């Protein structure tokens, strides 16, 4: 047996059959649909290790892409610990930036400037339009306009394509489709005239080079012969276009993701793009990882209630564990106080506070919790604001800014920010209509994403879970809130678990004991009958 084969065999120790197949499959194209806690990044890393060890690919021929700098850093760390140091691992934006920068250097062109703050570029455009008298943009229009331009670019639309699709998709924008289409084209023109790119235009520039410059395409595919995509459910159409240009008709491609964790619709992400992988490359082998190694069986039973109809449920790898708790309160302050009390009670002397988290739909909901944690003497830290795969972490990726150090403190985080993380004890607050699902979610697609967001929140918990909501009696903006539509099935499952585990009393207990005695007697009789000598 060769050293390589022995090494590959050692990598398989402790893997489930499904994980083992994903690591060892000889398929050239593989899509792994991996549920929360199923070890998808571990499988991706092991597959690279295995293929490098077996001389199927060279480490410097591998490009691994994901959607945040932190995730890219984690991939590199895992490979580094395995002794593999030449794999290129990072974000889609990093790969695009490298490609565009190299092209401009090779052709002695002026470097393009990356401007992560789209507001600055929109402000310059608004000034131009105002001075020309063509269109006056009000301050209140800017946030929604910025979001809509970002969405249009994430779909790969120019102005005409936006105008064609906006009505069909019932987009809610601060301008008419024709006006916004014009602003979109002017925005792109302004950026190009200034030699500036936002993150979406950076991806578009890379797509154009791969499509229109044969030498660029040939060089890229020579250097990147094996492509890996983690968190594939976070792809938007523009990123998928880039992947198609990178990959070609016969790629060596491995993609892993979970459609149930697609929560970046505002950034254009669409879980259906996972299916487009198979339609684009029909011979792609599809594998499913459904066993959750993170959470207890009871937590998984609760989280499964949030999966959309037809989705495959999570299979627990652990015992039942603690019963998840659902609690309601009259005010936000009462809710926050009880969350602080619950966390303090969960904390064991000598155990790290950082194994606990409070998750919410928005940052504003976390402010009152922070006040009560402070009063209770519970150390806590914010884990950043809500973000998408094309925001603050992408700035870090390009500029090289380091993550803030995570101290030994309870994490206060939006659910978006917490995706990919796990904690022993998790409290998820704000399970009221208007909060989760958020009041801005109106369409069926938006409500489905809110449900996936709730699923992501619950699946962060390993050992214990607290789900809370407040009636908001002292909140003049949203008084007399009603419980989230997502709570009904959860409470039903929790009630079923309680009933199943409740001690029996009276006639029920006597009937259960009688049934046990009868079963034992039947078993003894059967054994004695089988052991008696034949006459």
N, C-alpha and C positions, 0 to 999 in steps of 0.2 A: 504493500500500500504506500503511495507517494505521500510526501509531507503535505502537499496541497490538499489531497483528499482527506488526510487525517485532520488537518486544520478545519476544513469544511464540516467534517463530522462533529468536531468539537463545538462549532457554532450552533449546532442544532439542539444541544442539550438544554432541556427546559422549555422548548418551544411546543406549542400545540400543533396538531397535524396541519391545521390551516395555515399557521405561521410558517411551518416548515415548508409547505408547498410554495408559499409566496417567495421564500428565500431561495429554494432550490429549483423552481420551475425553469425549464429550458426555453420557454417561450420568448420570442424576440420582443413581443409587445404584451405588457401585462397591466391590467387595471385591478387594483385591490380596493374594494369597498370595505372600509374598516370602521367599526363602531367606536364610540367613546371608550377609552381605557383598554383598547385591544392591542396596543403596542405597535401602531402603524409606523411611527418614526423609527422604532427599534428594528422593525422588519425591513424598512428601506435601507437603513444603515447596514444591517447584516447582509442584505442582498449585494450591496456594493462590495463589502468585505469578501464575501464568498466568491464573487466573480473575479475580483482582483487576485485573490489567492489561487484560483483555478486557471489563471492566465487567459480568461475569456476577454478581459478588457484591461487596459493599463489605467492606473489611477489618474494620470494627467489627461486622459481622454473622457473623463466623466464630468458632466455639468449637472449639478443638483440645484434645483430652484424651489424656493418657497415664497412666502408673501410678507414676512417681516424680517427685519435684521436679526432680531433675537432668535427666531427659529433657524435662520441661516447659521448664526453663531453656534447654536446647539448642535446642528448637523456636523459642523467642522470639528467641534470638541469631541463628539462621539467617534468620528473617524480618526482623529488625532490619537485618542486613547487606544484605538485599535492598530496604531502604527501606520495609518494611511494619511499622508500629508499633502498629496498633490491634487486631490480632488478639488475642483472649483465648486464651492457651495455658497449660495447667497440668494438674494431676491431676484425676481424678474427684472426689476429696475436696475439692479447692479449689473446683470448680464447685458441689458440693453445699453447701459452707460459705457461699459467696457467696449462693446462693439462700435458704438458711435464715436467714442474718443479715439479708438485705434484707427478707424477709417479716416478721420480728420487729420490725425497726425501723419498717416501714410501719404496723404494727398496735400500736405502742407496748407491745410485750411485753418482758418481762425477757430479756436475752440468755442463751442456753444456754451452758454451759461445756463445752468439749471436753476430755475426759480421755483422753489417749493411752495411759495405763498401765492396762490392764484389771486388773492384779493389785491395784491399790488398791481398785477397785470390788468385786472378788471378795472381798477381805479384809473389807470392810465387810459384805458379804452373809453371809460365813461367821460373823462375829461375831453377827449377828442370829439366824441359824439355831442357833448354839450356845447363845445366851442363852435362846432360846425352847424349847430341848430338842428341836427337830424333827429336826435332822440335824447330826451332827458331822463336819466335813471334816478329814481328816488332812493334814499338810503335804505328804506325798508325792503326794497326789491333785491338788494345785493346778496344777502345770505341765500335766498332761494335761487337767484340767478347763478350764483357760484356753484351751487349744488347741481343745477340743471345742466350747466355747461360741462361739469365734470361727468355727469351721467351720460350725456351725449357723446363725449369723447371716449368714455369707457366702452361704448357700443361700437366705436369705430365710425361714427357718423360725421359727415360734413353737413353744411347747412341744409342742402336740398334733401338729404337722407333724413335729417331730423324732422323737417317739415312734413315729409311723407309719412313718417311713423308716429309722430307725436299725437295726432288725433286718434289713430287706430289704437294706440296704447293708453289713451286717456291721461296723458301727462298733465300734471297740475303745475303750471309755470307762471311767473309774474308778468310774462309778455305773451302775445299771441304766437302761434307756431311760426308764422312768417317773420315776425319781428325777431324772435329768438334765433331763428335760422340765420338771419342777417347778422345778428350780434355774434353768433358762433363763428361764422366765416371771418368777420372782422377781427375777432379775438385771435384766431389762428394766424391771420395775416400780420397783426401787430407783433405777435411773438416772433414770427419768422423775420420781420424787418428789424427787430432788435437783436436777433441772434440769441433769443431766450427760449427755453423749453420748460413747460411744467412737466409733471411726471407722466401724464397721459401722452403728451406730445413727444416725450422721450421714447416711449414705446412705439409710437407711430413712426418716428424717425428710423428706429431700428428695423421695423417691418419694411419700410420703403427700401432701405439699403439691401436687405436680404432678398427682396423681390426684384429689384431693378439692377443690382450690381452682381453679375455672375461671379466675379472674383471674390467678393465679400462672402457670398453664400458658400462657395467651394472651400474657402479658408476656414469659415466657421465650422462647417460639417467635418472637415479634416481634423480639427482640434477638439471637437465635441462630438465624439462618435456614440456616446451613450448618455441619454437624457433621463433625468429623474425629477419628478414633480411631487412635492409633499403638499398636503392640505389642498388637494386639487379642487375641492368644492368651493374654494375662494376665488377661482378664476372668473374674470369677466370676459366678455367677447373680445376685447382688444388684446388681452393677454393670451387668449386662445388663438387669435390670429398670429401672434408672435410665435407661439409654440408650433403652429402648423408650418410657418416659414422655416423655423429652426429644424423641424423634424423631417420634412419632405414626405415622400410616398412610402418609404421603407425604413422607418426609424427603429433604432434600438431604444425602446421607451418603456419606462416604468412609472406609473402614476398611482398615488394612493390618496384616498380622501373619504369623507363621510358626508353624503348629501344631507343627512339630518343635522349637520352642524354648519350649514350654509347660512350665514347671518350678515352678509355684507351687501345686501340688495341695493343700499343707497350708493354703493360704489360700483354698481353694475353687475355684481356677482350673481350667478344663476346656477342652481344645482343641476339643471338639465344639461349643462355643458359636459357633465361627466358622461352622460349618454352619447353626446356628440363625439366623444373620443372613440367610441366603438363604431359609430356610423362613419367616421372619417377613416379609421383603420379597422375594417370589418373582422380581420383575423385576430384581433386583440383578445387575449384570454382574460376572463373576468373571474376573480376570486373574492370570497367574502370572509371577513374576520368578524365574528359576532360575539366572541367570548370576552367579557369585561373582567379585567384583572385588578381594576382600581377600586370599585365600590362594592359594598355589601349587597346581598340579594334583595333586601328590603328597599334600599335606595334605588336599585335598578328597577324594581317593580313599580315604584313611583315614577321614575323617569320614563319608563315605557309608555305611560299613559299619554305622553306628549308627542309620540311618534305619529306621523300622519298615516292615514289608512293605507294599508298595503306595504308599509315599511317593515323591514325585518326587525324584530325586537332584540334587545341585548340579552345575551345568555350569561348569567352570573357564574363567576369562578370561585366566589366566596360564600360563606355561610350567611344566614339571614341578617345577623347583626341587630343594631338598635332600630327601634321603630321611628321612622321619620315623624316629625311633629309639625302640625299645622295649627297656627294660632292667629286669632284676630284681636284687634285692639280698637279703642275708641278714637285715639289720637296718635299722630306721628310720634309725639314725645313718649307716650306710653309704649309704643312699639319699640322705639329705640332703647328705652330703659330696660325692657325685658330682654332684648337681644344682648345688651351689655351684660346683664345678669347671667344669661345662658352661657355666654362665652367664658365668663369668669368661673362659672361652675365646672365647665369642661376642662379648664386648664389644670394640669397636674404639675406639682412642684418639680422643677428640673426639666420639664418638657418645653419645647420652643413655642412661643406665641405665633410664630410665622406659619405654623401648621393650621391656622384658623383664618377664615375669611368672612367678610360681609359683602354680599354682591347685590347690586341694584341695577335697574334699567337705566338710570341717569345719574350723573354726578350730584345733582341737587339733592337727591334722596339720601345721599351719604353724609351730608353736612350735619343733620341732626343726630345721626348715629355717632359721628365723631365727638360731638359735645358730650354725649352720655358715656362713651368709652373713656373720655378724659376724666369725667367726674368719678368713674368707677376705678380709676387708676390702671386701666387696661392699655398697654402700649399699642399704638396703631400707626399705620402709614398709608398714604394714598399711593395707589399703583398706577397713576397716570390717568389722563382723560380718555374719553371714548375716541377710538381711532378706527381707521380702516387700513387695509393693506396698501394704501397709497398716501398715508399721511405722515405722522411724526416719526414713525420708525423708519420710513423711507428717507427722511431727512438725515437721520442718524446714519443710515447705510451709506449715503453719498458723502456726508461730511465727516464721518468717522467719530461722531460723538458717542461716548460710552453710556451704557445704561446706569441709572441711579442704583446705588447699592441697596439691596433689600435687607433691612435690619430685622432683628428678632422682634417682630411686631405683627399684630393682626392686620391682614391686608384689607383695605377698603377699596373696592374696585367696581367699575361698571362690568356688566356681563360680557360686553364685547372685549374688554381688556383682559378678562380672565380666561378667554378661550385658549386651550392648550395647557392650562395650569391645573393643579390638583391640590387639595387641602384635606386634612383629616376631618376637620369640623367646619361646616359651611352653614351660614344663615343667609337666606335669600329673602330680601324684604320687598314690600310694595306689590303684593299680588292682588291688586285691585284694578277694576276696569278704568282705563285711562292712563294707568301706569304700566301694567303688564297684562294685556297688550297696551302699548302706548296709544294715546288719543290720536296721534297722527296716522296710525295704521287704519286705512279704510277699505282698501281693495282686498280681495281674497288672497292675492299674492302677498300683500303686506302682512295680513293677519297670519298667514302660514309661516312667514319668516319670524314673526313675534313668537309663535309657538315653538319654532326651532330654537329661538333665543332662550326661551324658558327651559327647554331640554338641555341646552348647553350649561345653563346655570346649575341645574340639579346634578348633572353628571360630573361636576367638579368635586363632589363630596366623596370621601373615601369611607368614613366610619359613621358620622352622624350628620343629620340634616334638619334644619329648622326653616320652615316656610311661614312667612308672616304677612299680614296686611292690616291696614288701618282704615277705619271709616272716615278719617279726616274731619272729625267733628269741629276742630278748631282751625280748619283751613278754609278761608273764604273763597278760594279759587275753585276747590273741588270738594265741597261738603257732601256728607252722606254718600260716600263712595259705596259701590257694590263690589262683592268679591269677583276676582278674575274668573272669566269663563273657563280658564284652565284648571281651576281648583276643584270643581265637582268630581271629575274622574280620579283625581289624586286622593281626595277625602274618602271616596268609595273604596279605593285600594287599601288605604290606611285602616279604614274600618274593618275591612275583611281580614287584614293581618291581625288586628286586635282580637277579633272574634275567634280566629283560628287558634290564637295563643292563650286565650283567656281560660283560667281554671274552671273545670266543670263542677256544678253543684247540684244537689238534690237528685231528682229522677234522671237527669242527663248523666250525672256522674255514675249512678248505679247502673244505668244501661251500658255505659262505656266499659265498666268493670266486668259486667256480665258477658259482654261480647269478647273481651280479652280472655276471660276464663274459658269460654266455650272454644275459642280458637286454640288456646293452649291444650285443652283436653283433646281436641281433635288431632292436634299434632302428636301428642303422646300416644294416642290410640293408633295412629298411622305408623309411628315408629315401632311400637310393640308388635303390630301386625306383621310388619316387614321382617322383624327379627325372629318371629316364632318359627320353630322347626316344622317343616311340612309333614303331614300325616300320610 
